[in-house]
Amino acid sequence: MILRENLDKMKKTLSTKTERLVLESKLIKELNMVIKKLHDQVDMLTKQKEYLQSKLREKNGEKETEEKEKK
């Protein structure tokens, strides 16, 4: 009888630990997806920034050229 109770307790503990591991694994996967999305957004914003900076340099270069031509 005591052995049976101990076995049942062990099964319950193991089941709880297994369930916790499964939940932690799911959480880690979800967090990794969020991190990947954020990383992709940072990459996109970095590319936009670089593009806008290059356009600004082009525009500033054109203004400098126009000012030199006026002189």
N, CA, C and O atoms as a CHARMM CRD file, in Angstrom:
* protein
*
  284
    1    1 MET  N      0.81600  -1.18800   0.00000 PROA 1      0.00000
    2    1 MET  CA     0.00000   0.00000   0.00000 PROA 1      0.00000
    3    1 MET  C      0.86700   1.26200   0.00000 PROA 1      0.00000
    4    1 MET  O      0.61300   2.18500  -0.77300 PROA 1      0.00000
    5    2 ILE  N      1.88300   1.30500   0.85900 PROA 2      0.00000
    6    2 ILE  CA     2.77000   2.45800   0.93700 PROA 2      0.00000
    7    2 ILE  C      3.54900   2.59400  -0.36700 PROA 2      0.00000
    8    2 ILE  O      3.77400   3.70400  -0.85000 PROA 2      0.00000
    9    3 LEU  N      3.95500   1.47500  -0.92700 PROA 3      0.00000
   10    3 LEU  CA     4.67700   1.50000  -2.18700 PROA 3      0.00000
   11    3 LEU  C      3.81300   2.08600  -3.30300 PROA 3      0.00000
   12    3 LEU  O      4.28400   2.86300  -4.13300 PROA 3      0.00000
   13    4 ARG  N      2.58700   1.70900  -3.30100 PROA 4      0.00000
   14    4 ARG  CA     1.64800   2.20400  -4.30400 PROA 4      0.00000
   15    4 ARG  C      1.46600   3.71600  -4.17600 PROA 4      0.00000
   16    4 ARG  O      1.44600   4.42900  -5.17900 PROA 4      0.00000
   17    5 GLU  N      1.33600   4.19500  -2.95500 PROA 5      0.00000
   18    5 GLU  CA     1.18700   5.63100  -2.71200 PROA 5      0.00000
   19    5 GLU  C      2.44000   6.38800  -3.15800 PROA 5      0.00000
   20    5 GLU  O      2.36000   7.44500  -3.78500 PROA 5      0.00000
   21    6 ASN  N      3.59500   5.82100  -2.81800 PROA 6      0.00000
   22    6 ASN  CA     4.84700   6.44800  -3.23400 PROA 6      0.00000
   23    6 ASN  C      4.97400   6.48900  -4.75600 PROA 6      0.00000
   24    6 ASN  O      5.42600   7.48200  -5.32600 PROA 6      0.00000
   25    7 LEU  N      4.57600   5.41800  -5.39100 PROA 7      0.00000
   26    7 LEU  CA     4.61200   5.36300  -6.84500 PROA 7      0.00000
   27    7 LEU  C      3.68600   6.41300  -7.44700 PROA 7      0.00000
   28    7 LEU  O      4.05100   7.10100  -8.40000 PROA 7      0.00000
   29    8 ASP  N      2.49700   6.52900  -6.88800 PROA 8      0.00000
   30    8 ASP  CA     1.54700   7.53600  -7.37400 PROA 8      0.00000
   31    8 ASP  C      2.08800   8.95300  -7.18900 PROA 8      0.00000
   32    8 ASP  O      1.92400   9.79700  -8.07000 PROA 8      0.00000
   33    9 LYS  N      2.73100   9.22000  -6.05100 PROA 9      0.00000
   34    9 LYS  CA     3.32800  10.53200  -5.80100 PROA 9      0.00000
   35    9 LYS  C      4.44300  10.81300  -6.80500 PROA 9      0.00000
   36    9 LYS  O      4.55600  11.92000  -7.33000 PROA 9      0.00000
   37   10 MET  N      5.25200   9.80800  -7.05900 PROA 10     0.00000
   38   10 MET  CA     6.35000   9.97100  -8.01100 PROA 10     0.00000
   39   10 MET  C      5.82100  10.23700  -9.41800 PROA 10     0.00000
   40   10 MET  O      6.36100  11.07800 -10.13600 PROA 10     0.00000
   41   11 LYS  N      4.78100   9.53400  -9.80800 PROA 11     0.00000
   42   11 LYS  CA     4.17500   9.74400 -11.12900 PROA 11     0.00000
   43   11 LYS  C      3.61200  11.15400 -11.23500 PROA 11     0.00000
   44   11 LYS  O      3.77400  11.82500 -12.25400 PROA 11     0.00000
   45   12 LYS  N      2.95400  11.59100 -10.18000 PROA 12     0.00000
   46   12 LYS  CA     2.37500  12.93500 -10.18200 PROA 12     0.00000
   47   12 LYS  C      3.47200  13.98800 -10.27200 PROA 12     0.00000
   48   12 LYS  O      3.34200  14.95700 -11.02100 PROA 12     0.00000
   49   13 THR  N      4.54300  13.80700  -9.52000 PROA 13     0.00000
   50   13 THR  CA     5.66500  14.73700  -9.55000 PROA 13     0.00000
   51   13 THR  C      6.30200  14.75800 -10.93400 PROA 13     0.00000
   52   13 THR  O      6.59400  15.82400 -11.47600 PROA 13     0.00000
   53   14 LEU  N      6.51200  13.59500 -11.49300 PROA 14     0.00000
   54   14 LEU  CA     7.10000  13.48800 -12.82200 PROA 14     0.00000
   55   14 LEU  C      6.19000  14.13600 -13.86000 PROA 14     0.00000
   56   14 LEU  O      6.66000  14.84000 -14.75300 PROA 14     0.00000
   57   15 SER  N      4.90300  13.89700 -13.73900 PROA 15     0.00000
   58   15 SER  CA     3.94800  14.49300 -14.66100 PROA 15     0.00000
   59   15 SER  C      3.98400  16.01700 -14.57500 PROA 15     0.00000
   60   15 SER  O      3.95800  16.70700 -15.59500 PROA 15     0.00000
   61   16 THR  N      4.04400  16.52800 -13.36100 PROA 16     0.00000
   62   16 THR  CA     4.09700  17.97800 -13.15800 PROA 16     0.00000
   63   16 THR  C      5.38100  18.55900 -13.74600 PROA 16     0.00000
   64   16 THR  O      5.35200  19.60900 -14.38900 PROA 16     0.00000
   65   17 LYS  N      6.49800  17.88300 -13.52700 PROA 17     0.00000
   66   17 LYS  CA     7.77600  18.34900 -14.06600 PROA 17     0.00000
   67   17 LYS  C      7.77400  18.31200 -15.58900 PROA 17     0.00000
   68   17 LYS  O      8.26900  19.22900 -16.24500 PROA 17     0.00000
   69   18 THR  N      7.22100  17.25700 -16.13300 PROA 18     0.00000
   70   18 THR  CA     7.14100  17.13100 -17.59100 PROA 18     0.00000
   71   18 THR  C      6.26200  18.23700 -18.16700 PROA 18     0.00000
   72   18 THR  O      6.61400  18.86200 -19.16700 PROA 18     0.00000
   73   19 GLU  N      5.12700  18.47200 -17.53600 PROA 19     0.00000
   74   19 GLU  CA     4.22100  19.53000 -17.98900 PROA 19     0.00000
   75   19 GLU  C      4.92100  20.88600 -17.92800 PROA 19     0.00000
   76   19 GLU  O      4.78000  21.70200 -18.83800 PROA 19     0.00000
   77   20 ARG  N      5.66600  21.12200 -16.86800 PROA 20     0.00000
   78   20 ARG  CA     6.39000  22.37700 -16.72400 PROA 20     0.00000
   79   20 ARG  C      7.43700  22.52600 -17.83100 PROA 20     0.00000
   80   20 ARG  O      7.58700  23.60500 -18.40400 PROA 20     0.00000
   81   21 LEU  N      8.15600  21.45100 -18.12900 PROA 21     0.00000
   82   21 LEU  CA     9.15200  21.49800 -19.19800 PROA 21     0.00000
   83   21 LEU  C      8.51600  21.79700 -20.55000 PROA 21     0.00000
   84   21 LEU  O      9.06200  22.55500 -21.35200 PROA 21     0.00000
   85   22 VAL  N      7.37200  21.20200 -20.78800 PROA 22     0.00000
   86   22 VAL  CA     6.67100  21.44300 -22.04900 PROA 22     0.00000
   87   22 VAL  C      6.25100  22.91400 -22.13900 PROA 22     0.00000
   88   22 VAL  O      6.41500  23.54800 -23.18200 PROA 22     0.00000
   89   23 LEU  N      5.71600  23.44400 -21.05800 PROA 23     0.00000
   90   23 LEU  CA     5.30000  24.84600 -21.04200 PROA 23     0.00000
   91   23 LEU  C      6.49700  25.78900 -21.20400 PROA 23     0.00000
   92   23 LEU  O      6.41800  26.78600 -21.92300 PROA 23     0.00000
   93   24 GLU  N      7.59400  25.46800 -20.53600 PROA 24     0.00000
   94   24 GLU  CA     8.79900  26.29000 -20.67200 PROA 24     0.00000
   95   24 GLU  C      9.32500  26.24400 -22.10100 PROA 24     0.00000
   96   24 GLU  O      9.78600  27.25800 -22.62700 PROA 24     0.00000
   97   25 SER  N      9.26000  25.08500 -22.72600 PROA 25     0.00000
   98   25 SER  CA     9.70800  24.95600 -24.11800 PROA 25     0.00000
   99   25 SER  C      8.84700  25.80800 -25.04600 PROA 25     0.00000
  100   25 SER  O      9.36000  26.48300 -25.93900 PROA 25     0.00000
  101   26 LYS  N      7.54600  25.76900 -24.82800 PROA 26     0.00000
  102   26 LYS  CA     6.63900  26.58700 -25.64300 PROA 26     0.00000
  103   26 LYS  C      6.92300  28.06700 -25.43900 PROA 26     0.00000
  104   26 LYS  O      6.93400  28.84100 -26.39500 PROA 26     0.00000
  105   27 LEU  N      7.15000  28.45300 -24.20100 PROA 27     0.00000
  106   27 LEU  CA     7.44000  29.85200 -23.89800 PROA 27     0.00000
  107   27 LEU  C      8.73900  30.29500 -24.57500 PROA 27     0.00000
  108   27 LEU  O      8.81000  31.38700 -25.13700 PROA 27     0.00000
  109   28 ILE  N      9.74600  29.45500 -24.51800 PROA 28     0.00000
  110   28 ILE  CA    11.02100  29.77900 -25.15400 PROA 28     0.00000
  111   28 ILE  C     10.84500  29.94300 -26.65500 PROA 28     0.00000
  112   28 ILE  O     11.40900  30.86200 -27.24900 PROA 28     0.00000
  113   29 LYS  N     10.07100  29.06400 -27.27100 PROA 29     0.00000
  114   29 LYS  CA     9.82200  29.18200 -28.71000 PROA 29     0.00000
  115   29 LYS  C      9.11800  30.48800 -29.04200 PROA 29     0.00000
  116   29 LYS  O      9.47100  31.16200 -30.00900 PROA 29     0.00000
  117   30 GLU  N      8.11600  30.84400 -28.23500 PROA 30     0.00000
  118   30 GLU  CA     7.39700  32.09900 -28.46600 PROA 30     0.00000
  119   30 GLU  C      8.31400  33.30500 -28.27900 PROA 30     0.00000
  120   30 GLU  O      8.27000  34.25200 -29.06400 PROA 30     0.00000
  121   31 LEU  N      9.13500  33.26600 -27.24700 PROA 31     0.00000
  122   31 LEU  CA    10.07300  34.36300 -27.01200 PROA 31     0.00000
  123   31 LEU  C     11.07900  34.48300 -28.15200 PROA 31     0.00000
  124   31 LEU  O     11.42000  35.58900 -28.56900 PROA 31     0.00000
  125   32 ASN  N     11.54500  33.36400 -28.64800 PROA 32     0.00000
  126   32 ASN  CA    12.46800  33.38900 -29.78400 PROA 32     0.00000
  127   32 ASN  C     11.82000  33.98700 -31.02000 PROA 32     0.00000
  128   32 ASN  O     12.47200  34.70700 -31.77600 PROA 32     0.00000
  129   33 MET  N     10.53800  33.69500 -31.23200 PROA 33     0.00000
  130   33 MET  CA     9.81800  34.28400 -32.36600 PROA 33     0.00000
  131   33 MET  C      9.72000  35.80200 -32.20300 PROA 33     0.00000
  132   33 MET  O      9.91700  36.55000 -33.16000 PROA 33     0.00000
  133   34 VAL  N      9.41600  36.24700 -30.98700 PROA 34     0.00000
  134   34 VAL  CA     9.32100  37.68700 -30.71800 PROA 34     0.00000
  135   34 VAL  C     10.67600  38.35200 -30.95200 PROA 34     0.00000
  136   34 VAL  O     10.75500  39.41900 -31.56100 PROA 34     0.00000
  137   35 ILE  N     11.73600  37.71700 -30.46600 PROA 35     0.00000
  138   35 ILE  CA    13.08600  38.26300 -30.64600 PROA 35     0.00000
  139   35 ILE  C     13.42400  38.35300 -32.13400 PROA 35     0.00000
  140   35 ILE  O     13.99700  39.34600 -32.58300 PROA 35     0.00000
  141   36 LYS  N     13.07100  37.32300 -32.89300 PROA 36     0.00000
  142   36 LYS  CA    13.35800  37.33800 -34.33200 PROA 36     0.00000
  143   36 LYS  C     12.60000  38.46400 -35.02500 PROA 36     0.00000
  144   36 LYS  O     13.16000  39.16100 -35.87000 PROA 36     0.00000
  145   37 LYS  N     11.32100  38.64600 -34.67100 PROA 37     0.00000
  146   37 LYS  CA    10.53600  39.72900 -35.27000 PROA 37     0.00000
  147   37 LYS  C     11.13900  41.08500 -34.93700 PROA 37     0.00000
  148   37 LYS  O     11.23400  41.95600 -35.80200 PROA 37     0.00000
  149   38 LEU  N     11.54700  41.26400 -33.68700 PROA 38     0.00000
  150   38 LEU  CA    12.16400  42.53100 -33.28800 PROA 38     0.00000
  151   38 LEU  C     13.48200  42.75000 -34.02700 PROA 38     0.00000
  152   38 LEU  O     13.79300  43.86500 -34.44600 PROA 38     0.00000
  153   39 HSD  N     14.24200  41.69000 -34.17800 PROA 39     0.00000
  154   39 HSD  CA    15.50700  41.79100 -34.91000 PROA 39     0.00000
  155   39 HSD  C     15.25900  42.18300 -36.36300 PROA 39     0.00000
  156   39 HSD  O     15.97500  43.01700 -36.91700 PROA 39     0.00000
  157   40 ASP  N     14.24700  41.58300 -36.97300 PROA 40     0.00000
  158   40 ASP  CA    13.89900  41.92000 -38.35600 PROA 40     0.00000
  159   40 ASP  C     13.47400  43.38300 -38.46200 PROA 40     0.00000
  160   40 ASP  O     13.82400  44.06500 -39.42500 PROA 40     0.00000
  161   41 GLN  N     12.72100  43.86300 -37.47800 PROA 41     0.00000
  162   41 GLN  CA    12.29600  45.26500 -37.48500 PROA 41     0.00000
  163   41 GLN  C     13.49200  46.20000 -37.34000 PROA 41     0.00000
  164   41 GLN  O     13.56000  47.23600 -38.00200 PROA 41     0.00000
  165   42 VAL  N     14.42500  45.83500 -36.48000 PROA 42     0.00000
  166   42 VAL  CA    15.63700  46.65400 -36.31600 PROA 42     0.00000
  167   42 VAL  C     16.41400  46.69100 -37.62600 PROA 42     0.00000
  168   42 VAL  O     16.89700  47.74900 -38.02900 PROA 42     0.00000
  169   43 ASP  N     16.53900  45.54900 -38.29300 PROA 43     0.00000
  170   43 ASP  CA    17.22900  45.50500 -39.58600 PROA 43     0.00000
  171   43 ASP  C     16.53800  46.41200 -40.60400 PROA 43     0.00000
  172   43 ASP  O     17.19300  47.16300 -41.32700 PROA 43     0.00000
  173   44 MET  N     15.20900  46.33200 -40.65000 PROA 44     0.00000
  174   44 MET  CA    14.45200  47.14600 -41.59700 PROA 44     0.00000
  175   44 MET  C     14.66000  48.64400 -41.30200 PROA 44     0.00000
  176   44 MET  O     14.88500  49.43700 -42.21700 PROA 44     0.00000
  177   45 LEU  N     14.58300  49.00900 -40.04200 PROA 45     0.00000
  178   45 LEU  CA    14.76600  50.41600 -39.67500 PROA 45     0.00000
  179   45 LEU  C     16.19300  50.89200 -39.95600 PROA 45     0.00000
  180   45 LEU  O     16.39900  52.04100 -40.34600 PROA 45     0.00000
  181   46 THR  N     17.15500  50.02900 -39.76000 PROA 46     0.00000
  182   46 THR  CA    18.54400  50.37800 -40.06000 PROA 46     0.00000
  183   46 THR  C     18.71200  50.62400 -41.55500 PROA 46     0.00000
  184   46 THR  O     19.37800  51.57700 -41.95900 PROA 46     0.00000
  185   47 LYS  N     18.11400  49.77200 -42.36800 PROA 47     0.00000
  186   47 LYS  CA    18.19200  49.95200 -43.82000 PROA 47     0.00000
  187   47 LYS  C     17.49100  51.23800 -44.25000 PROA 47     0.00000
  188   47 LYS  O     17.98700  51.95900 -45.11500 PROA 47     0.00000
  189   48 GLN  N     16.33500  51.52700 -43.64400 PROA 48     0.00000
  190   48 GLN  CA    15.63100  52.77400 -43.96600 PROA 48     0.00000
  191   48 GLN  C     16.48600  53.97900 -43.58900 PROA 48     0.00000
  192   48 GLN  O     16.57800  54.94300 -44.34900 PROA 48     0.00000
  193   49 LYS  N     17.10600  53.92200 -42.42300 PROA 49     0.00000
  194   49 LYS  CA    17.96400  55.01700 -41.96800 PROA 49     0.00000
  195   49 LYS  C     19.11500  55.23400 -42.94100 PROA 49     0.00000
  196   49 LYS  O     19.40900  56.37000 -43.31300 PROA 49     0.00000
  197   50 GLU  N     19.76300  54.15400 -43.35300 PROA 50     0.00000
  198   50 GLU  CA    20.88300  54.26000 -44.28000 PROA 50     0.00000
  199   50 GLU  C     20.42600  54.83400 -45.62600 PROA 50     0.00000
  200   50 GLU  O     21.12600  55.64800 -46.22800 PROA 50     0.00000
  201   51 TYR  N     19.25900  54.40800 -46.08700 PROA 51     0.00000
  202   51 TYR  CA    18.72300  54.91100 -47.34900 PROA 51     0.00000
  203   51 TYR  C     18.44100  56.41400 -47.24000 PROA 51     0.00000
  204   51 TYR  O     18.81800  57.18800 -48.11900 PROA 51     0.00000
  205   52 LEU  N     17.78000  56.81200 -46.16100 PROA 52     0.00000
  206   52 LEU  CA    17.45600  58.22700 -45.98400 PROA 52     0.00000
  207   52 LEU  C     18.71400  59.07300 -45.81700 PROA 52     0.00000
  208   52 LEU  O     18.77000  60.20200 -46.30400 PROA 52     0.00000
  209   53 GLN  N     19.71000  58.54400 -45.14000 PROA 53     0.00000
  210   53 GLN  CA    20.96100  59.28000 -44.99700 PROA 53     0.00000
  211   53 GLN  C     21.64700  59.46300 -46.35100 PROA 53     0.00000
  212   53 GLN  O     22.21000  60.52100 -46.62900 PROA 53     0.00000
  213   54 SER  N     21.59500  58.42500 -47.18900 PROA 54     0.00000
  214   54 SER  CA    22.22000  58.54400 -48.50900 PROA 54     0.00000
  215   54 SER  C     21.46300  59.57200 -49.36000 PROA 54     0.00000
  216   54 SER  O     22.07800  60.34400 -50.09500 PROA 54     0.00000
  217   55 LYS  N     20.14200  59.58000 -49.25900 PROA 55     0.00000
  218   55 LYS  CA    19.34900  60.57500 -50.00200 PROA 55     0.00000
  219   55 LYS  C     19.65800  61.98200 -49.51000 PROA 55     0.00000
  220   55 LYS  O     19.75600  62.91600 -50.30500 PROA 55     0.00000
  221   56 LEU  N     19.81000  62.13000 -48.20100 PROA 56     0.00000
  222   56 LEU  CA    20.13100  63.43100 -47.63300 PROA 56     0.00000
  223   56 LEU  C     21.51200  63.88800 -48.10100 PROA 56     0.00000
  224   56 LEU  O     21.70200  65.06000 -48.42600 PROA 56     0.00000
  225   57 ARG  N     22.47300  62.96800 -48.13700 PROA 57     0.00000
  226   57 ARG  CA    23.80700  63.32000 -48.63000 PROA 57     0.00000
  227   57 ARG  C     23.75100  63.74200 -50.09400 PROA 57     0.00000
  228   57 ARG  O     24.40700  64.70100 -50.50000 PROA 57     0.00000
  229   58 GLU  N     22.95500  63.01100 -50.88500 PROA 58     0.00000
  230   58 GLU  CA    22.79900  63.38100 -52.29900 PROA 58     0.00000
  231   58 GLU  C     22.21200  64.77800 -52.41100 PROA 58     0.00000
  232   58 GLU  O     22.69900  65.60200 -53.18600 PROA 58     0.00000
  233   59 LYS  N     21.16700  65.04400 -51.63800 PROA 59     0.00000
  234   59 LYS  CA    20.50900  66.34800 -51.69900 PROA 59     0.00000
  235   59 LYS  C     21.46500  67.45100 -51.24600 PROA 59     0.00000
  236   59 LYS  O     21.53800  68.51200 -51.86700 PROA 59     0.00000
  237   60 ASN  N     22.19300  67.19400 -50.16700 PROA 60     0.00000
  238   60 ASN  CA    23.16200  68.17800 -49.69300 PROA 60     0.00000
  239   60 ASN  C     24.27300  68.38900 -50.71600 PROA 60     0.00000
  240   60 ASN  O     24.76200  69.50600 -50.88600 PROA 60     0.00000
  241   61 GLY  N     24.66400  67.33400 -51.38600 PROA 61     0.00000
  242   61 GLY  CA    25.67900  67.43200 -52.43700 PROA 61     0.00000
  243   61 GLY  C     25.18500  68.28000 -53.59200 PROA 61     0.00000
  244   61 GLY  O     25.94500  69.07300 -54.14800 PROA 61     0.00000
  245   62 GLU  N     23.91400  68.12200 -53.96300 PROA 62     0.00000
  246   62 GLU  CA    23.33500  68.92200 -55.04800 PROA 62     0.00000
  247   62 GLU  C     23.28300  70.38300 -54.64700 PROA 62     0.00000
  248   62 GLU  O     23.57600  71.25600 -55.46400 PROA 62     0.00000
  249   63 LYS  N     22.91300  70.67000 -53.39500 PROA 63     0.00000
  250   63 LYS  CA    22.85900  72.05600 -52.92600 PROA 63     0.00000
  251   63 LYS  C     24.24400  72.68500 -52.96400 PROA 63     0.00000
  252   63 LYS  O     24.39600  73.83100 -53.38900 PROA 63     0.00000
  253   64 GLU  N     25.26000  71.93900 -52.52000 PROA 64     0.00000
  254   64 GLU  CA    26.62100  72.45500 -52.53300 PROA 64     0.00000
  255   64 GLU  C     27.07800  72.74100 -53.95900 PROA 64     0.00000
  256   64 GLU  O     27.75000  73.74100 -54.21000 PROA 64     0.00000
  257   65 THR  N     26.70900  71.85600 -54.90100 PROA 65     0.00000
  258   65 THR  CA    27.07700  72.04500 -56.29700 PROA 65     0.00000
  259   65 THR  C     26.40100  73.29000 -56.85000 PROA 65     0.00000
  260   65 THR  O     27.03700  74.07800 -57.55000 PROA 65     0.00000
  261   66 GLU  N     25.10900  73.48000 -56.54200 PROA 66     0.00000
  262   66 GLU  CA    24.38000  74.65800 -57.00300 PROA 66     0.00000
  263   66 GLU  C     24.98500  75.93500 -56.42900 PROA 66     0.00000
  264   66 GLU  O     25.10700  76.93400 -57.13700 PROA 66     0.00000
  265   67 GLU  N     25.36200  75.91200 -55.16000 PROA 67     0.00000
  266   67 GLU  CA    25.96100  77.10000 -54.53300 PROA 67     0.00000
  267   67 GLU  C     27.30300  77.43300 -55.16400 PROA 67     0.00000
  268   67 GLU  O     27.62800  78.60600 -55.34900 PROA 67     0.00000
  269   68 LYS  N     28.07900  76.41700 -55.49500 PROA 68     0.00000
  270   68 LYS  CA    29.38900  76.65700 -56.13900 PROA 68     0.00000
  271   68 LYS  C     29.19700  77.23800 -57.52300 PROA 68     0.00000
  272   68 LYS  O     29.96400  78.10200 -57.94700 PROA 68     0.00000
  273   69 GLU  N     28.16600  76.76600 -58.24100 PROA 69     0.00000
  274   69 GLU  CA    27.90600  77.25300 -59.60300 PROA 69     0.00000
  275   69 GLU  C     27.45300  78.71300 -59.57200 PROA 69     0.00000
  276   69 GLU  O     27.75700  79.47100 -60.49400 PROA 69     0.00000
  277   70 LYS  N     26.74300  79.11000 -58.54100 PROA 70     0.00000
  278   70 LYS  CA    26.26300  80.49200 -58.42100 PROA 70     0.00000
  279   70 LYS  C     27.41000  81.45500 -58.17900 PROA 70     0.00000
  280   70 LYS  O     27.34300  82.61300 -58.59000 PROA 70     0.00000
  281   71 LYS  N     28.46100  80.99200 -57.51600 PROA 71     0.00000
  282   71 LYS  CA    29.59700  81.86400 -57.19300 PROA 71     0.00000
  283   71 LYS  C     30.44000  82.04000 -58.39300 PROA 71     0.00000
  284   71 LYS  O     31.45100  82.74000 -58.34000 PROA 71     0.00000
